[in-house]
Amino acid sequence: MDLLDDARALQGDLVQLRRVLHREPEVGLDLPRTQERVLEALDGLPLEISTGTRTTSVTAVLRGGRGGRGSVGAAHTVLLRADMDGLPVTEQTGLDFAAQNGAMHGCGHDLHTAALVGAAQLLSRHRDHLAGDVVLMFQPGEEGWDGAKVMVEEGVLDASGRRADTAYGMHVFSCQKPKGRFFSKAGTLLAASYKLTVTVRGAGGHGSSPSTARDPITAMAEMITSLQTMVTRTFDVFDPVVVTVANVQAGSRHNIIPDQARFEATVRCYSPATYEKVPAALRRVLEGVASAQRVDVDVAVDPEFPMTVNDGNEVAFGAEVVSDLMGEDRYETVTHPMAGSEDFSYVLQEVPGAFIGLGACMPGTDPAAAPMNHSPRAQFDDAVLADAATIYAGLAVRRLDKARLDTAAAAAGSEAR
């Protein structure tokens, strides 16, 4: 079985699918055109396909010929996940297949989807060699819509008839890593996140006489800067917290002090202990500034995603698969977690597995200077699609083989005792 050669033969079709998806991105949990294209791409494969009721998800189960459900000794199910949604960003790449509908695949989910379709084709071609079942999870709503959580609630982890034993996800990056470099780490790979929403209520007045008003804008400005100081004075530098204010709303004219101001921030952290401490620390600072500035404040700290925590054994296994199939120079163990968040964390809370990154920066581009994921100028080289499909498929094939051998060894040991 040569998965890489087979995947390279699919490269042209995968590029075409990726670019079709890229031209018409959809946002959120409802992706009808994307779902339709995925179903078309999977048509004719020996898959048991179901779709979501609360989302336009696609779940496909492939029964292995060497131990799928119903076979003697069936012992393992592997889940492979790809997210499908785009971002509410107007694309500025200038590509000839750029989106024109005001949304954008600025995080590479179009590549994830095409690569998992490629893996479905590879695994279907080699299903007689599969020592178990594979669940293919095509997920809407990763970008802040809890799509993975919805699919877990709808039963994706049990789609094969038994709870998935292992789960793998993959994510491309337009920057930071060289094209074709796979990377990950054991333990926390991605941060947990909160959404912070703050409404400051004062008393408006004339801009020429601020002493007669209670200015919510100056209070808001102090709050924003105080949050940055709070981070370094409250939390261990080796267990950091990131607070980024990215949405500020206040006022109507240059000479009118408004009654109200509002801002939103994203808050990231990397350990359960810090995650528990964050809401109280935010409220303490914001309420303290409000009191000093004679304004009122409403603070909402809403949990978004848990930390994405990789199982150490599964990360080591993934590194071995990449090294065997691609070469040892194609995998890197990173030292520190990244500040991004991922709802694949909901899957990894239930099932041991690993989330693996893949560099996809454009040729001739310095990874350190390339526009980052979520930028309206972010570009991803779809030359990595065959490699991504190979690793998706290779993880499933080899993990099922490993489970079969482990089960046989355990049975032999039991008989010997």
C-alpha positions in Angstrom: 0.0 0.0 0.0 1.6 3.3 -1.1 -0.7 6.0 0.2 1.5 8.9 -0.9 1.7 7.8 -4.5 -2.0 7.2 -4.6 -2.6 10.6 -3.0 -0.4 12.3 -5.6 -2.5 10.8 -8.3 -5.5 12.6 -6.7 -3.8 16.0 -6.3 -5.4 17.6 -9.3 -8.9 16.7 -8.2 -8.2 17.8 -4.7 -6.9 21.2 -5.9 -10.0 21.6 -8.0 -12.3 20.8 -5.1 -10.4 23.1 -2.8 -10.7 26.0 -5.2 -14.4 25.4 -5.8 -14.9 25.5 -2.0 -12.7 28.6 -1.8 -14.8 30.6 -4.3 -18.0 30.3 -2.3 -17.2 30.2 1.5 -20.1 29.9 4.0 -20.0 31.0 7.6 -21.4 29.4 10.7 -23.3 26.2 11.3 -25.4 26.4 8.1 -23.2 25.6 5.0 -25.7 24.1 2.5 -23.5 24.5 -0.6 -20.4 23.2 1.1 -22.3 20.2 2.4 -23.6 19.5 -1.1 -20.1 19.6 -2.6 -18.8 17.3 0.1 -21.6 14.8 -0.5 -21.0 15.0 -4.3 -17.2 14.3 -3.7 -18.0 11.3 -1.5 -20.6 9.9 -3.8 -19.9 6.3 -5.0 -17.5 5.5 -2.1 -18.4 2.6 0.2 -19.4 4.9 3.1 -22.3 5.1 5.5 -23.2 8.7 5.4 -25.4 10.8 7.7 -26.0 14.5 8.0 -26.6 16.7 11.0 -29.9 18.0 12.2 -28.7 21.2 14.0 -25.9 21.8 11.5 -25.1 21.0 7.9 -22.5 18.5 9.0 -21.5 15.3 7.2 -20.5 12.1 9.0 -19.2 9.2 6.9 -18.3 5.8 8.3 -16.0 3.4 6.4 -16.1 -0.2 7.6 -12.7 -1.9 7.4 -12.4 -5.3 5.7 -10.1 -6.7 8.4 -12.1 -6.0 11.5 -14.9 -3.5 11.0 -18.0 -3.7 13.2 -19.5 -7.1 13.0 -16.2 -8.8 12.3 -14.6 -11.1 14.8 -12.2 -9.1 16.9 -13.4 -5.7 15.9 -11.7 -3.5 18.4 -11.0 0.0 17.3 -12.5 3.0 15.6 -10.5 6.0 14.4 -12.1 9.5 13.9 -10.7 12.0 11.4 -12.0 15.5 11.5 -12.0 18.5 9.0 -13.8 21.8 9.6 -15.6 23.4 6.6 -16.7 26.9 7.5 -15.2 30.2 6.4 -14.9 33.7 8.0 -16.9 36.9 7.7 -13.9 38.6 6.1 -13.8 40.2 2.7 -10.9 38.5 0.8 -8.1 40.7 -0.5 -5.7 38.0 -2.0 -6.3 38.8 -5.7 -6.4 35.1 -6.5 -8.3 34.1 -9.6 -10.4 31.9 -7.5 -10.9 34.4 -4.6 -14.3 34.6 -3.0 -16.6 37.4 -4.0 -19.4 37.0 -1.5 -18.0 39.0 1.4 -16.8 35.8 3.2 -13.4 34.1 3.0 -11.7 30.8 3.7 -9.0 32.8 5.5 -8.2 29.9 7.9 -7.6 27.1 5.4 -10.7 25.1 6.1 -11.2 24.6 2.4 -7.9 22.7 2.4 -8.9 20.6 5.4 -12.1 19.6 3.7 -10.5 18.7 0.4 -7.7 16.7 2.2 -10.2 14.7 4.2 -12.2 13.9 1.0 -8.9 12.7 -0.4 -8.3 10.6 2.7 -11.8 9.1 2.2 -10.9 8.1 -1.3 -7.6 6.6 -0.2 -9.1 4.6 2.6 -12.0 3.4 0.5 -9.5 2.2 -2.1 -7.6 0.3 0.6 -10.5 -0.7 2.8 -9.6 -4.4 2.7 -6.4 -3.5 4.6 -8.3 -1.6 7.4 -8.3 -3.4 10.7 -11.3 -1.5 12.0 -13.6 1.4 11.2 -13.0 5.0 10.3 -15.3 7.9 11.0 -14.9 11.0 8.8 -16.1 14.1 10.6 -16.9 17.1 8.2 -17.7 19.9 10.6 -19.4 23.3 10.2 -19.1 26.1 12.6 -15.5 25.9 14.0 -15.0 29.7 13.9 -16.8 30.5 17.1 -20.0 28.5 16.6 -19.2 25.4 18.7 -19.7 23.1 15.7 -17.6 20.3 17.1 -19.6 20.4 20.4 -22.9 20.2 18.4 -21.6 17.2 16.4 -20.4 15.5 19.7 -23.9 16.0 21.1 -25.5 14.6 18.0 -23.4 11.4 18.3 -20.4 11.7 15.9 -18.2 9.9 18.4 -20.5 6.9 18.3 -21.2 7.0 14.6 -19.5 3.6 14.0 -21.7 1.9 16.6 -19.0 2.1 19.3 -17.3 5.1 20.9 -14.3 6.3 18.8 -11.1 5.1 20.4 -8.8 7.7 18.8 -9.3 11.0 17.1 -7.0 13.1 14.9 -7.4 16.6 13.4 -5.2 18.7 11.2 -4.8 22.5 10.6 -2.9 24.4 7.9 -1.0 27.6 8.6 -0.3 30.3 6.0 2.7 31.5 8.0 5.1 30.6 10.8 6.2 27.2 9.5 7.7 26.2 6.1 5.4 24.6 3.5 5.0 20.9 4.1 6.3 20.9 7.7 4.0 19.0 10.1 4.2 19.9 13.8 2.6 19.3 17.1 3.4 18.7 20.8 2.1 16.6 23.7 -0.1 18.2 26.2 -1.7 21.7 25.7 -1.2 22.7 22.0 -3.8 25.5 21.8 -5.3 27.9 24.4 -8.6 28.0 26.1 -10.5 31.2 25.3 -13.1 33.5 26.9 -15.1 36.3 25.2 -15.0 39.4 27.4 -17.8 42.0 26.8 -17.8 45.2 28.9 -20.4 47.9 28.9 -19.5 51.2 30.7 -22.4 53.4 31.7 -21.8 57.0 32.7 -23.6 60.3 32.2 -23.2 62.2 28.9 -22.5 65.9 28.5 -20.8 68.6 26.5 -17.2 67.8 25.4 -16.1 71.3 26.6 -17.2 70.5 30.2 -16.2 67.0 31.1 -16.4 67.7 34.9 -20.2 68.0 34.5 -20.4 64.5 33.0 -19.3 61.0 34.0 -17.2 60.1 30.9 -17.5 56.4 29.9 -14.8 56.7 27.3 -11.9 57.8 29.6 -13.0 55.0 32.0 -13.0 52.5 29.1 -9.6 53.6 28.0 -8.2 53.1 31.6 -9.9 49.7 31.7 -8.2 48.6 28.5 -4.7 49.6 29.6 -5.3 48.3 33.2 -6.2 44.8 31.9 -2.7 44.6 30.3 -1.0 45.5 33.5 -3.2 43.1 35.4 -2.1 40.2 33.3 1.6 40.6 34.2 0.9 41.4 37.8 -1.6 38.5 38.5 -0.5 35.6 36.4 2.8 33.6 36.2 4.9 34.6 33.2 5.4 30.9 32.5 1.6 30.3 32.5 0.6 33.3 30.6 -2.7 35.0 29.8 -3.4 37.0 26.6 -6.0 39.8 26.6 -6.7 41.5 23.2 -9.3 44.2 22.9 -10.5 44.1 19.3 -13.8 45.8 19.2 -14.5 49.3 20.7 -17.7 51.3 20.4 -18.4 54.7 21.8 -19.8 58.1 20.9 -21.4 59.9 18.0 -19.6 63.2 17.5 -16.3 64.8 18.5 -17.9 67.2 21.0 -20.4 65.0 22.8 -19.6 62.9 25.8 -21.8 59.8 25.4 -23.7 58.0 28.1 -22.2 54.6 27.3 -19.2 52.9 25.8 -18.6 49.3 25.1 -15.7 47.0 24.2 -15.0 43.3 23.5 -11.9 41.3 24.0 -10.6 37.8 23.5 -8.8 36.2 26.5 -6.5 33.2 26.1 -4.8 30.9 28.7 -3.1 27.5 28.8 -3.8 25.8 32.1 -6.9 24.7 34.1 -5.8 26.6 37.2 -5.4 29.9 35.3 -8.6 29.3 33.4 -10.5 29.2 36.7 -8.8 32.4 38.0 -9.3 34.6 34.9 -13.0 35.7 35.3 -12.5 37.0 38.8 -9.3 38.8 37.9 -11.0 40.5 35.0 -14.0 41.6 37.1 -11.8 42.9 39.9 -9.9 45.3 37.6 -12.9 46.5 35.6 -15.1 47.1 38.6 -12.2 48.8 40.4 -11.6 51.3 37.6 -15.3 51.9 37.3 -15.5 52.8 40.9 -12.6 55.2 40.7 -14.0 56.8 37.6 -17.6 57.2 39.0 -19.2 55.0 36.3 -21.0 51.7 36.3 -19.9 48.6 34.5 -21.4 45.4 33.2 -19.0 42.6 32.7 -19.7 39.4 30.8 -17.0 36.7 30.7 -18.3 33.9 28.4 -16.4 30.7 28.0 -15.7 29.8 24.4 -13.3 26.8 23.8 -11.4 24.6 26.3 -7.7 24.0 25.8 -6.8 21.7 23.0 -4.9 19.0 24.9 -3.0 16.3 22.9 -2.5 12.8 24.3 1.2 12.2 24.5 1.1 8.7 23.1 -1.0 9.8 20.1 1.3 12.7 19.3 4.3 10.4 19.4 2.4 8.0 17.1 1.5 10.9 14.7 5.1 12.0 14.6 6.1 8.4 13.7 3.6 8.2 10.9 4.7 11.5 9.4 8.4 10.5 9.6 7.7 7.1 8.1 5.6 8.4 5.2 7.2 11.7 4.5 10.7 11.6 6.0 12.1 12.6 9.4 12.7 16.2 8.3 9.0 16.8 7.7 8.0 16.7 11.4 8.8 19.1 14.2 8.0 19.0 17.9 7.2 22.5 19.0 8.2 23.7 22.4 5.3 26.1 23.3 1.6 26.0 22.8 -0.1 28.5 20.4 -2.5 31.2 21.5 -5.2 30.2 19.0 -8.2 28.1 20.1 -10.0 25.2 18.5 -13.3 23.4 19.1 -11.6 20.1 18.3 -10.9 20.4 22.0 -14.4 19.1 22.7 -13.5 15.9 20.8 -10.1 15.5 22.6 -11.9 15.9 26.0 -13.8 12.7 25.2 -11.3 10.7 23.1 -7.5 10.5 23.2 -6.0 11.9 20.1 -3.8 14.5 18.5 -4.2 17.8 16.6 -1.4 18.3 14.1 -0.3 21.5 12.3 0.9 21.8 8.7 2.8 24.7 7.1 1.1 25.8 3.9 2.7 29.2 3.1 3.0 30.2 -0.5 6.2 29.5 -2.5 8.8 32.2 -2.2 7.2 33.6 0.9 9.0 34.1 4.2 6.9 32.1 6.7 7.8 34.7 9.4 6.4 37.6 7.3 3.5 36.0 5.5 0.0 37.2 6.4 -1.4 35.1 9.2 -4.6 32.9 9.2 -7.7 35.1 9.4 -6.0 38.0 7.5 -7.9 39.1 4.4 -4.6 38.6 2.6 -3.8 35.1 3.9 -2.9 32.5 1.2 -2.4 28.8 1.4 -0.5 26.7 -1.0 -2.8 23.8 -2.1 0.3 21.8 -3.2 0.2 20.4 0.4 -3.2 18.6 -0.2 -1.8 15.2 -1.3 0.5 15.2 1.7 -2.3 16.1 4.1 -4.6 13.4 2.6 -1.8 10.9 3.0 -1.3 11.7 6.7 -5.0 11.6 7.4 -5.2 8.2 5.8 -1.9 7.0 7.2 -3.0 7.8 10.8 -6.1 5.8 10.4 -4.5 2.8 8.7 -1.6 2.5 11.1 -3.5 3.2 14.2 -6.0 0.5 13.4 -3.1 -1.9 12.7 -1.5 -1.0 16.0 -4.8 -1.6 17.9 -5.2 -5.0 16.2 -1.6 -6.0 17.2 -2.0 -4.7 20.7 -5.2 -6.6 21.1 -3.6 -9.8 19.8 -0.6 -9.4 22.1 -2.9 -8.8 25.1 -4.9 -12.0 24.2 -1.7 -14.0 23.8 -0.4 -12.8 27.2 -3.7 -13.6 28.9 -3.6 -17.2 27.4 0.0 -17.6 28.6 -1.0 -16.7 32.1 
